[in-house]
Amino acid sequence: MSDLRNGSIRGDDTYIIRMTLTDDIRACTLCAERFAATATTHSPRPVIWFRPSARLMIVGQAPGARVHESGRPFTDPSGDRLRDWMGVDTATFYNQDRVAILPMAFCFPGYNAKGSDLPPPPICARTWRNKVMAELGDVDLTLVVGRYAQKWHLGSKAGVTDTVRTWRDHAPRVFPLPHPSWRNTAWLKKNPWFEADLLPVLRARIKEVLT
C-alpha cells in the first residue's frame, strides 16, 4: 500500500481512501498537551470550514467554547453580530462553496485560570496556514477580524482601532474588522464611524462578491 497526496491509497479493490489537507488538519494533535494543561483541560477539535471554490474568506482568531462543542464556526453571539455586520443570513454565511472561515487557529485554545480566553497557538498558523491559503487561491474578498488576523494578513503592528480606521487603504479586496464579541459593544459606541461609514460599503461589497 502506498501513499499518494491528493490521490488514492489503494490496498485492494475494496478500499479507496482519498487523503486531503482537511483530513490532515482534522487529525492534528500538535496542541494536545497544551490544551490539557489549560483550565478547560480539553482535547483538540479542529473546526474546518473552507473549500477551494470560496469567493469570500473570513479570517478570525480561534473557535470559542461553543464552537468547540458544535463543530461549526461562529455558532455564538459573536457570529450573530458578524452576520449582522455582513448583512447576510445564516444559509449564506455557512455556504462553504462561497464562504471560507479560516481562523488563526483551528481549535479552541481554552481558558486560563481566571476564565479568560487564551490566544491562538502560533504553531497552528505556522503549520497549516500557508497550505490552506494555497488551496484557497485568490479569493475576491477577505474580512480580517481582530488583532491576530490583522498582524498576520496585513502585517499590522498598530492596534485594532488604528488598523480598522484605515480600512479604505485595503478595500475593496480586504476589510479589517474588530472582533464581533459583545465585549466590544463599548468600542462600537466610541467609534460610530465603523457602523456609519465602513459597514454600508462592506455590505455592498459582500453582495457584489456573492451574487
N, C-alpha and C positions, 0 to 999 in steps of 0.2 A: 504494500500500500504506500503510495507516495503523495506528498502534499503539493498542491498547486494553488497559489494565491489567486483569488477571484476565478478559480476554475473548479475542478471537482476532485474529491478524494474517492477513488473507486476501488473497493476491495473485491466485489463480485457484482453480478447483475442485480442484486437486491438493494444495495445501498449506494446512494449518490449524495454526498454532503457538500454543500457549497459554503466555502469559508469566506466571510466578508469582514470588512472593517467593523461593522456594527457587532458582529459576533465576537470579535476580539475585545471590543470595549465592554460588552456585557460580561465577559469572563474576567475582566480586570479585577485584581485583588491587591494592587500595589499599596493601597492605603488601609488595609485590614488592621494592621497593628495600631496605626494612628487613630482610627475610629474606635477601636476597642478601648483606647486609653482616654477617650473623651467622657464627659458626664453622661452622654447618652448610650455609651457602650454598644453602638450598633455595628452592623456589618455593611460592607459595600453593597450598594444597589444602583448601578449606573442607570440614569434616566436618559434615553436616547430618543431624539425627535428630529430626524433630518433625512432627506432623500436628495439625490443629485438634481432632481427637477425643480427644486425650490427656487423661487424668484425673490423672496424676502427672507432675510436672516435676522433673528433676534438674538443678540449676544447678551446673556445675563451673567449673574455671579455664580450661583450654585443652587441646587434644589434645597428647599426648606424641609422641615419635618413632615408637613402634609404631603408634599410631593414625593418624599421618600416612601410614604405609605401608599400613595395612589399609583406611583409609577408613571405619572403624566405631568408634564411641566406646567407650572403656574395654576395649579388647582388650589388656589388660596386667595385671600383678599387682594394680594399684590397682582395676581392675574386678572381679577375683576377690574382693577384700576388701569392696568396696562391695556386691556381690551377697550376700555372706555377712551383712553388716550388715542388709541389707534383708530377708533371708530369702526371696529369690526365685531361681528357676532362670534359665538363660540365655534360654530361649524367652520367658519373661515379661518379662525385662529389655529384650529387643530388640523387643518388640511395639510398633511405632510408633503403632498405633491407641490404645494405652493409656498408653504411657510416652514422654515427650518428654525428650530430653537436650540441654540448652541451655547450653553453656559461655559464659564471658565473652568468649572469642574463638574463632572457628570454626576457625582454622588453628593449626598447631604454630608457636609463636613462635621456636623454635630454641634453641641453646645459646650461652653466651658463651665466651670464650677458655679459661676454666677448666673448661668442660664442665658448667656449672650451667644449669638451666632459666631462660630469660628469662620475664618476666611477660607476661601477655596485653596486647597493644597496646590502649590505651584507645580508639583510633579505631574499632575493631571494634564495641564496645558502643555508642559514640555514633552510629554509622551504622545499625546493624541492630537493636539490642535492642528498642527501643520498637515497631518494626514487627512483630517476631516475637511479642512479648508480646500485641499487639493481635490478631494472628491466632489465637493460642492461646486467648485469652479467660480466663475464670475457672476455673482448674484446681482440683481438690479438695485436692491435697496438693503441697507444694513442698519439696524437700530442697535446702538451701543449703550447698554444700560449699566450705569454705576461706575465706580472708580476703577475696579479691577479690569473690567472690559475696556474702558477708555484708555487705560495705560497700555494695554496690550495692542489694541487695534489702532489707536490714534497716536501712540507714543506720548500721551499727555502726562505732564508732570504737575499740572495745575489741579486744583480741587474740582469737585464735580460742578459747582456753581459756575466757575470761570469757564470750564470746558463746555458746558451746555449753553452758556451765554454766547459762545462763538459758533453756534450751530450753523449759521449762514455760510461759514467758511467751509463746511463739509457737505452741505446739501447741494444737489438733491439725491446723491447716492448714499450718503451716510448722515444719520441723525443721532447725536449724543443725547441721552436722556438721563434724568435722575432715577434712582431706584423707585419703583412704584409702591414701595412699602407704605402702609398707613402711618408709620413713624415719620414720614416725610410730609405730613399734612401741613405742619408749621412752615416747612420750606416753601411749599406752594403758595401759602399766604404771603410770605415775604418776597416772592418772585412772581408777581401776577403776569409778567410778560411771557412766562412759559405757556400758560393756557391761552393768553390773548394773541400772541404772535406766532409761537412755534407750532402749537397743536393744529391750527387750521391748515397750515402748509403741510404738516406731516400727514394728516388725514387725506388730503387731496393727493399727495404723492403715493400713499398706500393704495388708494382706489385706482390710481393710474397703473400701478405695477400689477395689481391683482386682477384687473379687468381688461 
